[in-house]
Amino acid sequence: MRNDNMSELIKISHKEIDDNTFKLIGNDWMLVTAGVNGDFNTMTASWGGFGFLWNKPVCHIYIRPHRYTYGFIEKYDFFTLSFFDEKYRGCLNLCGAKSGREIDKVKETGLTPVECNGRSIYFKEARLVIECRKIYYQDINPAFFIDSTIASNYPEKDYHRMYIGEVVSAFKK
């Protein structure tokens, strides 16, 4: 595990993130990582977004309770969102298809975890990293689905928990 705080990344303001966030999350995907050096897990996600809420820059992510990363998000106050160039698509596929309960994702992907500000983990190979502090969560409740087609995302009724995180730092290559 590298511990050189940001390795090749430079700190930027959240206002300097110039990616199309619809493409960034929906098409490019991200690794959501929670935990600290020696106790973390990561998973691929393609649901989420960014905005401004409660006078703070925020992100929102969604994690199903059966996912291994869920326990880490619950346990720790901070998490990171790591975004990669297309050449890392295979790593993202693996981190979305395999559980950290069963395999060592770092070993299998060859990604390099780096401690971020002593409170979270990101990956050296990322081109963009956003560090967030949890400020709110809520479980998705099917009773509030207005569009009936949404239920088709939950054939097993394993509804996500939504987390809102304050964007506390951002870094890019």
Backbone as CSV, one residue per row, in Angstrom:
resi,resn,N_x,N_y,N_z,CA_x,CA_y,CA_z,C_x,C_y,C_z
1,MET,0.852,-1.182,0.000,0.000,0.000,0.000,0.885,1.228,0.000
2,ARG,0.648,2.086,-0.943,1.376,3.349,-0.985,0.775,4.280,0.045
3,ASN,1.588,5.131,0.584,1.141,6.079,1.589,1.742,7.445,1.305
4,ASP,1.830,7.791,0.033,2.487,9.039,-0.328,1.504,10.145,-0.644
5,ASN,0.332,10.060,-0.056,-0.687,11.101,-0.171,-0.753,11.747,-1.541
6,MET,-1.472,11.151,-2.403,-1.853,11.664,-3.701,-0.892,11.307,-4.816
7,SER,0.207,10.636,-4.555,1.159,10.213,-5.580,1.218,11.195,-6.743
8,GLU,0.676,10.848,-7.893,0.801,11.673,-9.101,-0.393,12.595,-9.317
9,LEU,-1.286,12.670,-8.387,-2.472,13.499,-8.540,-2.223,14.897,-7.988
10,ILE,-2.908,15.868,-8.575,-2.844,17.225,-8.051,-4.206,17.603,-7.495
11,LYS,-4.203,18.349,-6.414,-5.451,18.765,-5.783,-6.110,19.839,-6.641
12,ILE,-7.413,19.701,-6.802,-8.197,20.693,-7.537,-9.439,21.034,-6.718
13,SER,-10.062,22.118,-7.056,-11.350,22.461,-6.465,-12.431,21.612,-7.138
14,HIS,-13.481,21.322,-6.414,-14.602,20.598,-7.034,-15.147,21.368,-8.238
15,LYS,-14.971,22.678,-8.252,-15.436,23.505,-9.370,-14.587,23.307,-10.621
16,GLU,-13.416,22.687,-10.479,-12.526,22.456,-11.619,-12.747,21.098,-12.283
17,ILE,-13.674,20.317,-11.785,-13.993,19.042,-12.427,-14.766,19.364,-13.692
18,ASP,-14.153,19.063,-14.828,-14.778,19.474,-16.085,-15.329,18.310,-16.900
19,ASP,-15.381,17.130,-16.307,-15.958,15.979,-16.995,-17.475,16.112,-17.086
20,ASN,-18.050,15.487,-18.107,-19.498,15.354,-18.190,-19.874,14.279,-17.176
21,THR,-20.546,14.645,-16.105,-20.802,13.689,-15.027,-21.773,12.586,-15.422
22,PHE,-22.640,12.838,-16.405,-23.531,11.774,-16.880,-22.694,10.674,-17.540
23,LYS,-21.736,11.068,-18.352,-20.837,10.111,-19.002,-19.894,9.486,-17.976
24,LEU,-19.367,10.310,-17.104,-18.394,9.865,-16.116,-18.933,8.708,-15.275
25,ILE,-20.156,8.829,-14.810,-20.732,7.795,-13.948,-21.468,6.733,-14.761
26,GLY,-22.321,7.152,-15.657,-23.170,6.212,-16.388,-22.451,5.371,-17.421
27,ASN,-21.413,5.914,-18.047,-20.699,5.180,-19.095,-19.304,4.742,-18.685
28,ASP,-18.563,5.650,-18.065,-17.173,5.346,-17.708,-17.090,4.505,-16.433
29,TRP,-18.053,4.653,-15.550,-18.135,3.974,-14.260,-17.103,4.519,-13.275
30,MET,-17.197,4.045,-12.052,-16.292,4.486,-10.986,-16.087,3.357,-9.994
31,LEU,-15.009,3.467,-9.247,-14.818,2.587,-8.100,-15.189,3.379,-6.853
32,VAL,-16.107,2.841,-6.082,-16.465,3.398,-4.786,-15.648,2.609,-3.776
33,THR,-14.860,3.318,-2.992,-13.964,2.659,-2.038,-14.176,3.249,-0.658
34,ALA,-14.319,2.383,0.337,-14.471,2.834,1.717,-13.536,2.017,2.593
35,GLY,-13.026,2.660,3.621,-12.125,2.008,4.555,-10.808,2.743,4.631
36,VAL,-9.887,2.137,5.342,-8.563,2.726,5.562,-7.504,1.665,5.282
37,ASN,-6.271,2.085,5.328,-5.147,1.192,5.105,-5.328,-0.105,5.909
38,GLY,-5.353,-1.235,5.220,-5.486,-2.532,5.869,-6.915,-2.995,6.086
39,ASP,-7.899,-2.142,5.837,-9.303,-2.507,6.054,-10.191,-1.699,5.113
40,PHE,-10.264,-2.138,3.851,-11.071,-1.419,2.874,-11.596,-2.388,1.827
41,ASN,-12.589,-1.923,1.090,-13.069,-2.653,-0.071,-13.514,-1.643,-1.124
42,THR,-13.544,-2.120,-2.349,-13.951,-1.282,-3.467,-14.948,-2.030,-4.331
43,MET,-15.791,-1.299,-5.010,-16.756,-1.893,-5.939,-17.003,-0.932,-7.093
44,THR,-17.355,-1.485,-8.217,-17.703,-0.677,-9.377,-19.141,-0.193,-9.233
45,ALA,-19.357,1.045,-9.621,-20.699,1.605,-9.580,-20.939,2.448,-10.826
46,SER,-22.193,2.462,-11.253,-22.576,3.301,-12.385,-23.875,4.049,-12.086
47,TRP,-24.223,4.124,-10.821,-25.376,4.899,-10.382,-24.857,5.960,-9.423
48,GLY,-25.263,7.176,-9.614,-24.851,8.247,-8.724,-24.942,9.586,-9.429
49,GLY,-24.432,10.597,-8.783,-24.442,11.922,-9.372,-23.789,12.935,-8.464
50,PHE,-23.703,14.153,-8.983,-23.095,15.262,-8.252,-24.036,16.443,-8.278
51,GLY,-23.923,17.289,-7.283,-24.742,18.490,-7.247,-24.382,19.358,-6.063
52,PHE,-25.314,20.194,-5.701,-25.118,21.126,-4.604,-26.346,21.022,-3.709
53,LEU,-26.137,20.693,-2.439,-27.237,20.453,-1.509,-26.815,20.920,-0.129
54,TRP,-27.717,21.531,0.595,-27.440,22.012,1.954,-26.197,22.907,1.982
55,ASN,-26.058,23.713,0.931,-24.931,24.643,0.802,-23.574,23.944,0.732
56,LYS,-23.574,22.719,0.205,-22.340,21.943,0.089,-22.275,21.285,-1.286
57,PRO,-21.055,21.134,-1.829,-20.911,20.296,-3.019,-21.042,18.840,-2.575
58,VAL,-21.879,18.081,-3.253,-22.159,16.712,-2.806,-22.140,15.724,-3.969
59,CYS,-22.056,14.451,-3.595,-22.310,13.363,-4.530,-23.371,12.482,-3.891
60,HIS,-24.023,11.677,-4.717,-24.914,10.663,-4.173,-24.570,9.351,-4.864
61,ILE,-24.475,8.305,-4.044,-24.153,6.960,-4.527,-25.180,5.998,-3.955
62,TYR,-25.241,4.807,-4.557,-26.255,3.821,-4.179,-25.596,2.463,-4.040
63,ILE,-25.813,1.820,-2.883,-25.190,0.523,-2.624,-26.230,-0.417,-2.034
64,ARG,-26.296,-1.613,-2.606,-27.215,-2.633,-2.083,-26.638,-3.231,-0.796
65,PRO,-27.487,-3.508,0.181,-27.008,-4.023,1.475,-26.224,-5.333,1.400
66,HIS,-26.440,-6.151,0.370,-25.711,-7.428,0.313,-24.287,-7.261,-0.226
67,ARG,-23.960,-6.086,-0.747,-22.619,-5.860,-1.274,-21.608,-5.776,-0.123
68,TYR,-20.449,-6.338,-0.311,-19.397,-6.327,0.708,-18.998,-4.895,1.065
69,THR,-18.957,-4.019,0.080,-18.569,-2.625,0.313,-19.554,-1.907,1.231
70,TYR,-20.796,-2.363,1.258,-21.815,-1.741,2.107,-21.345,-1.653,3.565
71,GLY,-20.778,-2.720,4.084,-20.305,-2.728,5.471,-19.205,-1.706,5.714
72,PHE,-18.366,-1.483,4.718,-17.291,-0.507,4.851,-17.836,0.919,4.788
73,ILE,-18.798,1.143,3.909,-19.435,2.467,3.835,-20.136,2.772,5.156
74,GLU,-20.773,1.758,5.735,-21.447,1.942,7.023,-20.453,2.232,8.149
75,LYS,-19.322,1.573,8.119,-18.339,1.651,9.205,-17.517,2.936,9.196
76,TYR,-17.194,3.437,8.020,-16.278,4.575,7.912,-16.996,5.846,7.480
77,ASP,-16.454,6.987,7.889,-17.067,8.285,7.602,-16.754,8.819,6.213
78,PHE,-15.665,8.331,5.599,-15.229,8.849,4.307,-15.221,7.744,3.264
79,PHE,-15.384,8.141,2.007,-15.248,7.208,0.889,-14.699,7.986,-0.294
80,THR,-14.167,7.255,-1.260,-13.662,7.900,-2.469,-14.371,7.349,-3.694
81,LEU,-14.395,8.175,-4.710,-14.869,7.791,-6.036,-13.665,7.939,-6.957
82,SER,-13.239,6.842,-7.562,-12.074,6.854,-8.449,-12.543,6.598,-9.875
83,PHE,-12.087,7.437,-10.787,-12.447,7.350,-12.203,-11.185,7.069,-13.017
84,PHE,-11.334,6.221,-14.032,-10.181,5.707,-14.768,-10.309,5.928,-16.267
85,ASP,-9.174,5.860,-16.945,-9.171,5.824,-18.403,-9.746,4.486,-18.867
86,GLU,-10.167,4.426,-20.108,-10.817,3.238,-20.680,-9.950,1.986,-20.578
87,LYS,-8.639,2.120,-20.585,-7.774,0.936,-20.533,-7.942,0.150,-19.229
88,TYR,-8.624,0.718,-18.240,-8.861,0.023,-16.968,-10.257,-0.607,-16.903
89,ARG,-10.962,-0.676,-18.034,-12.323,-1.230,-18.064,-12.358,-2.653,-17.497
90,GLY,-11.353,-3.459,-17.809,-11.300,-4.823,-17.278,-11.246,-4.851,-15.756
91,CYS,-10.496,-3.930,-15.171,-10.436,-3.837,-13.705,-11.802,-3.465,-13.138
92,LEU,-12.473,-2.531,-13.803,-13.803,-2.127,-13.349,-14.799,-3.271,-13.489
93,ASN,-14.702,-4.014,-14.576,-15.574,-5.181,-14.751,-15.368,-6.180,-13.618
94,LEU,-14.123,-6.482,-13.306,-13.837,-7.446,-12.242,-14.363,-6.947,-10.899
95,CYS,-14.131,-5.667,-10.589,-14.559,-5.127,-9.294,-16.075,-5.015,-9.179
96,GLY,-16.776,-5.097,-10.300,-18.227,-5.104,-10.264,-18.813,-6.498,-10.246
97,ALA,-18.039,-7.469,-10.733,-18.550,-8.838,-10.858,-18.136,-9.751,-9.707
98,LYS,-17.047,-9.430,-9.061,-16.515,-10.282,-7.982,-16.616,-9.563,-6.648
99,SER,-16.798,-10.325,-5.592,-16.905,-9.772,-4.251,-15.558,-9.807,-3.542
100,GLY,-15.300,-8.763,-2.777,-14.112,-8.722,-1.932,-14.159,-9.759,-0.818
101,ARG,-15.317,-10.369,-0.608,-15.412,-11.469,0.357,-14.689,-12.702,-0.181
102,GLU,-14.644,-12.808,-1.520,-14.141,-14.028,-2.161,-12.774,-13.884,-2.805
103,ILE,-12.417,-12.685,-3.238,-11.125,-12.489,-3.888,-10.458,-11.222,-3.371
104,ASP,-9.164,-11.129,-3.578,-8.408,-9.921,-3.275,-8.424,-9.073,-4.543
105,LYS,-9.282,-8.074,-4.585,-9.454,-7.277,-5.796,-8.187,-6.523,-6.169
106,VAL,-7.435,-6.074,-5.184,-6.185,-5.364,-5.469,-5.212,-6.296,-6.177
107,LYS,-5.081,-7.490,-5.665,-4.171,-8.459,-6.286,-4.652,-8.845,-7.683
108,GLU,-5.935,-9.101,-7.826,-6.490,-9.550,-9.110,-6.435,-8.473,-10.193
109,THR,-6.606,-7.201,-9.810,-6.620,-6.122,-10.807,-5.252,-5.500,-11.031
110,GLY,-4.377,-5.617,-10.032,-3.084,-4.950,-10.119,-3.150,-3.465,-9.787
111,LEU,-4.310,-2.987,-9.340,-4.429,-1.585,-8.958,-3.642,-1.319,-7.679
112,THR,-3.191,-0.080,-7.522,-2.344,0.303,-6.395,-3.121,1.183,-5.427
113,PRO,-3.497,0.664,-4.244,-4.213,1.499,-3.280,-3.276,2.510,-2.634
114,VAL,-3.801,3.706,-2.421,-3.044,4.784,-1.785,-3.926,5.394,-0.705
115,GLU,-3.324,5.631,0.448,-4.061,6.263,1.529,-4.298,7.734,1.191
116,CYS,-5.487,8.206,1.396,-5.883,9.575,1.068,-6.181,10.334,2.360
117,ASN,-5.315,11.248,2.700,-5.519,12.108,3.871,-5.700,11.327,5.181
118,GLY,-5.211,10.086,5.229,-5.292,9.293,6.446,-6.686,8.829,6.812
119,ARG,-7.645,8.973,5.878,-9.019,8.625,6.235,-9.760,7.860,5.155
120,SER,-9.122,7.607,4.036,-9.766,6.863,2.962,-8.709,6.308,2.011
121,ILE,-9.158,5.560,1.008,-8.280,4.899,0.040,-8.736,5.263,-1.367
122,TYR,-7.781,5.505,-2.238,-8.070,5.659,-3.663,-7.037,4.816,-4.411
123,PHE,-7.055,4.868,-5.732,-6.125,4.055,-6.524,-5.240,4.942,-7.382
124,LYS,-3.949,4.661,-7.313,-2.921,5.437,-8.013,-3.226,5.580,-9.504
125,GLU,-3.793,4.571,-10.112,-4.046,4.560,-11.551,-5.221,5.449,-11.974
126,ALA,-5.991,5.934,-11.022,-7.160,6.771,-11.331,-6.723,8.081,-11.979
127,ARG,-7.565,8.584,-12.860,-7.291,9.892,-13.477,-7.999,11.017,-12.732
128,LEU,-9.029,10.651,-11.938,-9.793,11.611,-11.151,-10.246,10.911,-9.878
129,VAL,-10.055,11.572,-8.751,-10.477,11.027,-7.456,-11.265,12.103,-6.726
130,ILE,-12.384,11.683,-6.173,-13.201,12.590,-5.372,-13.372,11.947,-4.005
131,GLU,-12.943,12.661,-2.981,-13.074,12.164,-1.607,-14.292,12.820,-0.976
132,CYS,-15.118,11.993,-0.316,-16.375,12.462,0.255,-16.508,12.048,1.711
133,ARG,-17.226,12.876,2.452,-17.581,12.570,3.842,-19.076,12.325,3.881
134,LYS,-19.472,11.176,4.422,-20.904,10.860,4.518,-21.609,11.922,5.351
135,ILE,-22.746,12.400,4.818,-23.543,13.356,5.598,-25.012,12.953,5.694
136,TYR,-25.420,11.943,4.911,-26.820,11.532,4.945,-26.955,10.178,4.268
137,TYR,-27.937,9.405,4.711,-28.287,8.184,3.979,-29.780,7.962,4.094
138,GLN,-30.295,7.208,3.158,-31.702,6.806,3.203,-31.877,5.569,2.353
139,ASP,-32.676,4.640,2.840,-32.963,3.426,2.088,-34.032,3.710,1.040
140,ILE,-33.832,3.152,-0.145,-34.825,3.287,-1.208,-36.093,2.553,-0.763
141,ASN,-37.219,3.228,-0.849,-38.495,2.666,-0.411,-39.409,2.547,-1.634
142,PRO,-39.764,1.328,-2.021,-40.587,1.153,-3.219,-41.970,1.793,-3.107
143,ALA,-42.408,2.093,-1.916,-43.708,2.741,-1.753,-43.715,4.135,-2.387
144,PHE,-42.526,4.688,-2.611,-42.434,6.037,-3.165,-42.085,6.058,-4.651
145,PHE,-42.055,4.898,-5.305,-41.815,4.874,-6.749,-43.012,5.503,-7.448
146,ILE,-42.782,6.563,-8.167,-43.841,7.198,-8.948,-43.910,6.554,-10.323
147,ASP,-42.752,6.250,-10.868,-42.638,5.574,-12.172,-42.594,4.071,-11.902
148,SER,-43.591,3.351,-12.314,-43.687,1.912,-12.009,-42.572,1.089,-12.657
149,THR,-41.908,1.622,-13.671,-40.832,0.853,-14.311,-39.589,0.758,-13.424
150,ILE,-39.469,1.603,-12.426,-38.299,1.572,-11.539,-38.210,0.232,-10.821
151,ALA,-39.338,-0.339,-10.460,-39.354,-1.608,-9.723,-38.634,-2.726,-10.474
152,SER,-38.542,-2.618,-11.800,-37.860,-3.662,-12.575,-36.368,-3.731,-12.268
153,ASN,-35.816,-2.713,-11.641,-34.421,-2.737,-11.204,-34.231,-3.577,-9.941
154,TYR,-35.318,-4.023,-9.358,-35.274,-4.734,-8.078,-36.076,-6.033,-8.111
155,PRO,-35.765,-6.958,-9.003,-36.552,-8.196,-9.058,-36.458,-9.003,-7.758
156,GLU,-35.359,-8.809,-7.030,-35.191,-9.544,-5.772,-35.484,-8.673,-4.552
157,LYS,-36.027,-7.495,-4.801,-36.407,-6.578,-3.723,-35.232,-6.203,-2.819
158,ASP,-34.039,-6.132,-3.402,-32.831,-5.769,-2.662,-32.512,-4.292,-2.906
159,TYR,-33.304,-3.436,-2.291,-33.254,-2.005,-2.534,-31.955,-1.378,-2.026
160,HIS,-31.450,-0.451,-2.805,-30.217,0.243,-2.455,-30.394,1.133,-1.229
161,ARG,-29.267,1.447,-0.610,-29.208,2.553,0.332,-28.524,3.694,-0.417
162,MET,-29.119,4.867,-0.363,-28.528,6.056,-0.966,-27.683,6.762,0.086
163,TYR,-26.480,7.134,-0.309,-25.601,7.924,0.553,-25.351,9.258,-0.123
164,ILE,-25.425,10.317,0.652,-25.003,11.615,0.170,-23.713,11.940,0.890
165,GLY,-22.713,12.278,0.096,-21.409,12.620,0.663,-21.020,14.034,0.285
166,GLU,-20.512,14.768,1.255,-19.965,16.091,0.968,-18.628,15.908,0.272
167,VAL,-18.427,16.563,-0.843,-17.138,16.503,-1.538,-16.153,17.342,-0.729
168,VAL,-15.161,16.669,-0.131,-14.191,17.379,0.712,-12.861,17.612,0.012
169,SER,-12.560,16.805,-1.012,-11.362,17.039,-1.797,-11.500,16.367,-3.159
170,ALA,-10.763,16.886,-4.116,-10.769,16.330,-5.467,-9.342,16.402,-6.011
171,PHE,-8.997,15.399,-6.821,-7.638,15.293,-7.350,-7.705,14.776,-8.786
172,LYS,-6.797,15.236,-9.621,-6.737,14.715,-10.978,-5.296,14.605,-11.414
173,LYS,-5.096,13.779,-12.469,-3.753,13.634,-13.042,-3.464,14.842,-13.889
